[in-house]
Amino acid sequence: MKSQIIIFLIVTIFISSCDEPSSENNSNTPSEVLGRLMGQQSEIFDFELVQDDKKEWFKLSIEKERVKVQANSQIALCRGGYDYLKNECKGLISWSGNNINIPEKLPAVNRKVETPYQFRYYFNVVTHGYTTAYWDWNRWEKEIDWMAVHGLNMPLIGGAHEAILARVFHSMGLAQNDVDHYFSGPAHFPWNRMGNLNGWDGPLPDSYFDKQIELTHQILDRMYALGMTPIVHAFAGFVPKGIKKLYPNVKVRELGWGGGLPSDYNAYILAPDSPLFIEIGSRYIEEWEREFGKATYYLADSFNEMDVPEADNPAQQLEELAGFGKSVYESIKKANSEATWVMQGWTFPYHKDENGELFWTPERLQALVSEVPDDKLLILDMANEYNHDFWKIDPSWKMYDGFFGKKWIYSFIPNMGGKVPLNGILKTYATIPEQALQYHDRKNQVGFGFAPEGIENNEIIYELLSDMGWRETKIDLDRWIENYSTQRYGDYPEQLKLAFQQLRESCYGTFTDHPMHRYQFRPYSKPEGVEDHATVHQSDKFMLAVNT
């Protein structure tokens, strides 16, 4: 009898340990991430996940000739390991290659770092047209690893939007031909999702939707395993033109976009008071969650860079804007009452009316979000360098009264249009995020991030911005560039110091919306000690060579 009891207890303990993994087992995920990026040299790390509900932090120390990384999230563990590689071992992990050289004697360290932000946001809707449209799982795995070690925990992804929306349209009885004429080709999905165009470069075969579903499962499984909070798409009111065949009385409005496409490719949006708006939107969320499980953050933009449908008078326009906001939110809420609606903030300081005046006045934006609870809307304030360096206007978070109490994320768009030339004022990225953190009326800022339209270029900017996500104060750019140079190239000789000085006076000291050099559309300012323009051009060629 005693032996039976002992066997029972052993089996019970074993089953319990399988059902509830220990923090040690949970920490295997950062080990796998660093293992893929660093190979056997990642074996210097011991990861320990600490359970607490504070802002994310990591702590580094040396114990028994190994690097001990403690943190309160999987992403913070990954960031902590990378922090040691960067700052103690002078290494770097980048899109174009890694510099990993762990010394035989591990450098001493005893440091704790805490991020001031709940979320570190990454990607832009259009990144998934300019860059990721044809990625397979192998490339996505590399990008998710890159995100993890750079401390990013809120990526915006496509999330098989087309495959799920096609299911909903078919379930409503729309003809295949009407569905085919709605969806664009993959490289144009972002603009199809935002209502800028319909049908361009389509139609899509059913096999594409199957592959989209499979890939999204792989992406989400890995992101959730790392504790990320992805943003996925919701229904923003756009429908096939053929919807009128099924619902002849439904109110549908044609939208025009300044993208230069023929009107045959214009999008159509349901009127905000149409019952179909909430019906399709809620059915979309239900179908998406039936396939992938519950999400928390859903993106929907009804008027990206487009004119709002005309109204008879200003009061009616405000009422209609409130109706659009309410319909988008209610369509999400009906299917998932715990979910949060996400909208991009790029268009608000950018979009002008026919008179050249800012369309999105504070009054109009406040009307759009007025019917949504403060904790159920997240605004991506995407273009802070545009306000600061290109438009020369107040930041949006100040123009729009801290976005009226809604949650918001401070962000940049370092790349517009998927361009590849070196471009961007490094000083701006290193200094101005502090302004928002110190602003007395910033209200409900919950994150920081960057939303490039195209990636795999200008890597110095993304390294700088990912560091900004883990600090409250400005970065000393001279010292940071010296460290970056050593981390990337192994040294910081005088020639490289001069090259960076000249780059900061030229391409990394100027900012345009669509950079093409020449010289960034503004008068060239000759750096002190430089005799002529040829010297700067040679340094550009040198840095372009070492970056590729």
C-alpha positions in Angstrom: 0.0 0.0 0.0 2.8 2.4 0.9 4.5 1.8 -2.5 1.2 2.6 -4.3 0.8 5.9 -2.4 4.4 6.8 -3.3 3.8 6.0 -6.9 0.6 8.0 -6.9 2.4 11.1 -5.4 5.2 10.9 -7.9 2.7 10.7 -10.8 0.7 13.6 -9.4 3.8 15.8 -9.0 4.8 15.0 -12.6 1.4 15.8 -14.0 1.2 19.1 -12.1 4.7 20.1 -13.3 3.5 19.5 -16.9 0.3 21.5 -16.5 1.9 24.5 -15.0 5.3 25.3 -16.5 7.8 27.0 -14.2 9.3 30.4 -14.8 12.5 28.5 -15.8 10.7 26.7 -18.5 9.0 29.9 -19.7 12.4 31.5 -20.1 13.3 29.0 -22.8 11.8 31.3 -25.4 14.4 34.1 -25.0 17.0 31.4 -25.1 15.7 30.3 -28.5 15.5 33.8 -29.8 19.1 34.6 -28.8 20.2 31.1 -30.0 18.9 31.8 -33.5 20.7 35.2 -33.6 23.9 34.4 -31.8 24.4 30.7 -32.2 26.4 28.9 -29.5 27.6 32.2 -28.1 24.1 32.7 -26.7 24.9 30.0 -24.1 26.4 32.6 -21.8 22.9 33.7 -20.7 20.8 32.4 -17.9 17.2 33.8 -18.1 14.9 34.2 -15.2 11.3 35.4 -15.6 10.1 37.4 -12.5 6.4 37.7 -12.1 5.2 41.2 -11.3 2.9 43.8 -12.8 5.2 46.8 -12.9 6.4 48.5 -16.1 8.7 46.1 -18.0 12.3 46.0 -16.7 15.4 43.8 -16.9 18.4 43.4 -14.7 21.8 42.2 -15.7 24.5 40.7 -13.5 27.3 38.1 -13.6 26.9 34.9 -11.6 29.3 31.9 -11.8 30.9 33.3 -14.9 27.5 33.5 -16.7 25.3 36.5 -17.6 22.2 36.4 -15.5 19.2 38.2 -17.1 16.2 38.8 -14.9 13.0 40.5 -16.2 9.3 40.6 -15.8 8.4 39.8 -19.4 9.7 37.6 -22.2 10.4 40.7 -24.4 12.3 42.3 -21.5 14.4 39.2 -21.2 15.3 39.3 -24.9 16.0 43.0 -24.7 18.2 42.4 -21.6 20.3 39.8 -23.4 20.7 42.1 -26.3 21.6 45.1 -24.1 24.5 43.1 -22.7 25.7 42.1 -26.2 25.5 45.8 -27.2 26.9 47.6 -24.3 29.3 45.2 -22.6 30.4 43.2 -25.7 30.1 45.9 -28.3 28.0 43.8 -30.6 25.0 44.4 -32.9 22.1 42.6 -34.5 20.7 44.2 -37.6 18.8 43.5 -40.8 22.0 43.4 -42.9 24.1 41.3 -40.6 25.2 40.7 -37.0 28.4 41.5 -35.2 28.8 39.1 -32.3 32.1 38.6 -30.6 31.8 37.5 -26.9 35.1 37.9 -25.1 36.5 34.9 -23.2 36.2 36.8 -19.9 32.7 38.2 -19.6 32.6 41.9 -18.9 31.3 42.8 -15.5 27.8 44.3 -15.3 25.2 45.2 -12.6 22.5 47.2 -14.2 18.7 47.5 -14.1 16.7 49.2 -16.9 13.0 50.0 -16.8 11.0 51.3 -19.8 8.6 54.2 -19.2 6.2 52.8 -21.8 3.7 50.0 -21.6 3.9 49.5 -25.3 6.8 49.8 -27.8 5.0 50.0 -31.1 6.3 48.9 -34.5 5.3 48.8 -38.2 3.0 50.8 -40.4 0.0 49.6 -42.3 1.9 50.2 -45.6 5.1 48.4 -44.4 3.1 45.3 -45.4 2.9 46.6 -49.0 6.3 48.1 -49.5 8.3 45.5 -47.6 6.6 42.4 -46.2 4.0 41.6 -48.9 5.7 38.4 -50.1 7.6 37.3 -46.9 7.5 33.7 -46.0 7.7 32.2 -42.5 11.5 32.1 -42.6 11.7 35.9 -43.1 9.0 36.6 -40.6 10.8 34.5 -37.9 13.9 36.6 -38.4 11.9 39.8 -38.1 10.1 38.7 -34.9 13.5 37.8 -33.4 14.7 41.3 -34.4 11.7 42.8 -32.8 12.2 40.8 -29.6 15.8 41.8 -29.0 15.0 45.4 -29.8 12.4 45.4 -27.1 9.3 45.9 -29.3 6.1 44.4 -28.0 3.2 45.9 -30.1 3.6 45.1 -33.8 0.9 46.0 -36.4 0.3 43.1 -38.8 -2.0 42.3 -41.7 -3.5 39.4 -39.8 -5.0 37.6 -42.8 -7.5 40.4 -43.2 -8.4 39.6 -46.8 -9.0 35.9 -46.1 -11.3 36.6 -43.2 -13.2 39.4 -44.9 -13.6 37.2 -48.0 -15.3 34.6 -45.8 -17.7 37.2 -44.4 -18.6 38.5 -47.9 -19.2 35.0 -49.1 -21.3 34.2 -46.1 -23.5 37.2 -46.9 -24.1 35.9 -50.4 -21.9 38.2 -52.4 -21.0 36.8 -55.8 -17.4 35.6 -56.4 -17.0 38.2 -59.2 -17.9 41.0 -56.8 -15.4 39.7 -54.2 -12.7 39.4 -56.8 -13.2 43.0 -57.9 -12.9 44.2 -54.3 -9.5 42.8 -53.2 -6.2 44.2 -54.7 -3.0 42.4 -55.2 -0.8 41.7 -52.1 1.6 44.7 -52.6 -1.4 47.0 -52.5 -3.2 45.4 -49.6 -2.5 48.4 -47.2 -4.4 50.8 -49.5 -7.2 48.3 -50.0 -7.5 47.9 -46.2 -7.6 51.7 -45.7 -10.2 52.3 -48.4 -7.9 54.1 -50.9 -8.5 51.7 -53.7 -10.4 48.6 -54.7 -9.3 45.8 -57.1 -6.0 47.1 -58.3 -3.6 44.3 -59.3 -6.3 41.6 -58.4 -8.0 39.2 -58.3 -6.5 36.7 -55.9 -6.7 32.9 -56.1 -8.2 30.9 -53.2 -4.9 29.3 -52.6 -3.5 32.7 -51.6 -6.1 33.0 -48.8 -5.2 29.6 -47.6 -1.5 30.5 -47.4 -2.4 33.8 -45.7 -4.3 32.0 -42.9 -1.4 29.5 -42.4 1.2 32.2 -42.2 -0.8 34.3 -39.8 -1.1 31.4 -37.5 2.7 31.0 -37.4 3.2 34.7 -36.9 0.6 35.1 -34.1 1.8 31.9 -32.3 5.3 33.2 -32.1 4.3 36.7 -31.1 2.0 35.4 -28.3 4.7 33.0 -27.1 6.9 36.1 -26.6 4.2 38.0 -24.8 3.7 40.5 -27.7 0.4 42.3 -28.1 -0.2 42.5 -31.9 -2.6 45.0 -33.6 -4.7 43.4 -36.3 -7.2 44.8 -38.7 -10.9 45.3 -38.2 -13.7 46.4 -40.6 -13.7 50.1 -41.4 -16.8 50.2 -43.5 -15.4 49.5 -47.0 -17.5 47.1 -49.1 -17.5 45.8 -52.7 -19.5 47.9 -55.2 -21.6 44.9 -55.8 -23.1 45.1 -52.3 -26.0 47.1 -53.9 -27.1 43.9 -55.7 -27.9 42.2 -52.4 -29.0 45.3 -50.5 -30.4 47.8 -53.1 -31.5 50.3 -50.4 -28.2 50.4 -48.5 -26.5 53.8 -48.5 -23.0 53.5 -50.0 -20.7 56.4 -50.8 -17.9 56.4 -53.3 -14.5 57.6 -52.1 -11.8 59.3 -54.1 -8.1 59.1 -53.3 -5.3 61.2 -54.7 -3.2 58.2 -55.7 -3.6 58.8 -59.4 -5.7 55.6 -60.2 -8.7 55.6 -62.5 -12.0 56.0 -60.8 -12.9 52.4 -61.7 -10.7 51.5 -58.7 -12.3 53.8 -56.2 -13.5 52.4 -52.9 -17.0 52.4 -51.4 -17.9 53.0 -47.8 -21.2 52.3 -45.9 -23.0 55.2 -44.4 -22.4 55.4 -40.6 -26.1 54.8 -39.9 -26.4 51.7 -42.0 -27.2 48.6 -40.0 -24.8 46.7 -42.4 -21.9 48.6 -40.9 -22.1 47.0 -37.5 -23.4 43.7 -38.9 -20.4 43.2 -41.2 -17.9 44.6 -38.7 -19.1 42.3 -35.9 -19.2 39.2 -38.2 -15.7 40.0 -39.3 -14.4 40.1 -35.6 -16.3 36.8 -34.9 -14.8 35.1 -37.9 -11.3 36.3 -37.2 -11.5 35.2 -33.6 -13.0 31.9 -34.6 -9.9 31.3 -36.6 -7.1 32.8 -34.5 -8.6 33.4 -31.0 -9.4 36.6 -29.2 -7.4 39.7 -30.0 -7.2 42.9 -28.0 -6.4 45.7 -30.4 -8.1 46.2 -33.8 -7.1 48.8 -36.3 -9.7 50.5 -38.5 -9.2 53.7 -40.5 -12.1 55.1 -42.5 -10.6 58.2 -43.9 -6.9 57.8 -44.5 -5.7 60.7 -46.6 -9.2 61.1 -48.0 -12.0 63.6 -47.9 -14.8 62.8 -45.5 -18.2 62.6 -47.3 -19.7 66.0 -47.6 -22.5 67.2 -45.3 -25.0 70.0 -45.7 -23.6 72.1 -42.8 -20.9 72.0 -40.1 -23.2 70.7 -37.4 -24.3 67.8 -39.6 -20.7 67.0 -40.4 -19.8 66.8 -36.8 -22.8 64.5 -36.2 -21.8 62.3 -39.1 -18.2 62.1 -37.9 -19.4 61.0 -34.5 -21.6 58.4 -36.3 -18.6 56.9 -38.2 -16.6 56.6 -35.0 -19.5 55.1 -33.1 -20.2 52.5 -35.9 -16.6 51.3 -36.1 -16.3 51.0 -32.4 -19.7 49.3 -31.9 -19.0 46.8 -34.7 -15.9 45.7 -32.7 -17.6 45.9 -29.3 -20.6 43.8 -30.4 -18.2 40.9 -31.1 -15.6 41.5 -28.4 -16.6 43.9 -25.6 -13.0 43.8 -24.2 -11.3 44.9 -27.4 -9.8 48.3 -28.2 -10.2 50.2 -31.5 -6.9 51.5 -32.9 -6.7 54.3 -35.4 -3.7 55.9 -37.2 -3.0 59.5 -36.4 -0.9 60.3 -39.5 -3.7 61.9 -41.5 -4.8 64.4 -38.8 -2.0 67.0 -39.1 -1.5 66.1 -42.8 -4.9 66.3 -44.5 -6.0 69.6 -46.0 -9.4 70.6 -47.4 -10.1 72.2 -50.8 -9.0 75.6 -49.5 -5.7 74.3 -48.2 -6.8 74.5 -44.6 -6.3 71.7 -42.1 -9.4 69.5 -42.3 -9.0 67.6 -39.0 -9.5 70.5 -36.6 -9.6 69.6 -32.9 -13.4 70.0 -33.1 -13.7 67.5 -35.9 -11.3 64.9 -34.5 -13.0 65.2 -31.1 -16.4 64.5 -32.8 -15.0 61.4 -34.5 -13.9 59.9 -31.2 -16.6 61.3 -29.0 -18.8 58.2 -28.8 -15.9 55.9 -27.8 -14.9 55.3 -24.2 -11.5 56.6 -23.3 -10.1 53.2 -22.5 -11.4 51.6 -25.7 -9.6 53.8 -28.3 -5.8 53.9 -29.0 -4.5 56.6 -31.4 -1.1 56.0 -33.1 0.5 59.4 -33.2 2.7 58.4 -36.0 4.5 61.4 -37.5 6.2 63.4 -34.8 9.2 64.2 -36.9 6.9 65.6 -39.7 5.3 68.0 -37.3 8.7 69.0 -35.9 11.0 69.1 -38.9 8.8 69.2 -42.1 5.5 70.9 -41.4 6.9 73.1 -38.6 3.8 72.8 -36.5 3.0 71.9 -32.9 3.0 68.1 -32.2 -0.3 66.4 -32.7 -0.5 65.4 -29.0 -0.5 69.1 -28.1 -2.7 70.3 -31.0 -5.4 67.7 -30.1 -5.4 68.2 -26.3 -3.6 65.0 -25.5 -6.0 63.3 -27.8 -8.9 64.1 -25.5 -8.2 61.5 -22.8 -8.0 58.5 -25.2 -4.9 56.2 -25.1 -2.2 57.2 -27.5 1.3 56.1 -28.6 4.1 58.5 -29.6 5.7 57.5 -32.8 7.7 58.4 -35.9 7.6 57.6 -39.6 11.3 57.4 -40.5 10.6 56.2 -44.0 7.8 57.5 -46.2 7.0 55.6 -49.4 9.5 52.7 -49.0 12.3 55.0 -50.1 15.9 53.8 -49.6 18.2 56.9 -49.5 19.8 57.8 -46.2 17.6 60.4 -44.6 16.4 61.7 -41.2 17.6 64.1 -38.5 19.3 61.9 -35.9 19.1 64.7 -33.4 15.3 64.8 -33.6 15.0 61.1 -32.9 17.4 61.3 -30.0 15.8 64.3 -28.3 12.2 65.2 -28.9 10.4 62.1 -27.4 11.4 63.5 -24.0 9.1 66.5 -24.7 6.0 64.4 -24.6 7.0 62.5 -21.5 7.5 65.8 -19.7 4.4 67.5 -21.0 2.1 68.4 -18.2 -1.1 67.5 -20.1 -0.1 64.4 -22.1 -3.0 62.6 -20.5 -3.0 58.9 -21.4 0.2 58.2 -23.4 0.8 54.5 -23.1 3.6 53.9 -25.6 6.4 54.9 -27.9 7.4 53.5 -31.3 8.2 53.9 -34.9 6.0 53.3 -38.0 8.3 53.1 -41.1 6.5 52.6 -44.4 9.5 50.6 -45.6 12.3 48.9 -43.7 15.7 47.2 -44.2 17.3 50.6 -44.6 18.7 53.5 -42.5 19.5 51.0 -39.8 21.1 53.5 -37.5 17.7 55.2 -37.0 16.0 52.1 -35.9 18.8 51.2 -33.5 18.5 54.6 -32.1 14.7 54.6 -31.8 14.7 51.1 -30.2 17.0 52.5 -27.5 14.7 55.4 -27.0 11.9 53.0 -26.1 13.8 52.0 -22.9 14.7 55.4 -21.5 13.0 58.6 -20.3 15.7 61.1 -21.2 17.5 62.4 -24.3 20.3 60.5 -25.9 23.8 62.1 -26.0 24.2 61.6 -29.8 28.0 62.0 -29.9 28.5 59.3 -27.4 25.8 57.1 -28.8 27.2 57.2 -32.4 30.7 56.3 -31.1 29.2 53.2 -29.4 27.1 52.4 -32.5 30.2 52.6 -34.7 32.1 50.2 -32.4 29.1 47.9 -32.1 28.6 47.7 -35.9 32.1 48.1 -37.4 34.3 47.1 -34.5 36.0 50.5 -34.0 35.6 54.3 -34.3 38.7 55.6 -36.1 39.1 59.3 -37.0 38.0 58.6 -40.6 34.7 57.1 -39.5 34.2 59.9 -36.9 34.6 62.4 -39.7 32.2 60.4 -41.9 29.5 60.5 -39.3 30.1 64.1 -38.7 29.6 64.9 -42.3 26.6 62.5 -42.6 25.0 64.4 -39.7 25.5 67.6 -41.6 24.0 66.2 -44.7 21.6 63.3 -45.1 21.3 62.6 -41.4 20.8 66.3 -40.7 17.9 66.8 -43.1 14.4 65.5 -43.4 12.0 65.4 -46.4 8.8 63.5 -46.9 10.1 61.5 -49.9 13.9 61.7 -49.8 15.8 61.6 -53.1 18.9 63.7 -52.0 19.8 66.5 -54.4 20.5 67.7 -51.6 17.3 66.8 -49.8 15.6 69.8 -51.5 17.3 72.4 -49.3 20.4 74.5 -49.4 23.6 72.6 -48.6 25.3 73.7 -45.4 29.0 72.9 -45.6 30.4 71.3 -42.4 33.2 73.1 -40.6 36.6 72.0 -41.8 35.2 70.5 -45.1 36.7 72.1 -48.2 34.1 71.2 -50.8 31.0 69.1 -51.5 33.0 66.3 -53.0 34.3 65.4 -49.5 30.8 64.9 -48.2 29.8 62.9 -51.3 32.7 60.6 -50.8 31.7 60.0 -47.1 28.1 59.2 -48.3 29.5 56.6 -50.7 31.7 55.2 -47.9 28.9 54.9 -45.4 26.6 53.4 -48.0 29.2 50.8 -48.7 29.7 49.8 -45.1 26.0 49.7 -44.4 25.4 47.2 -47.2 
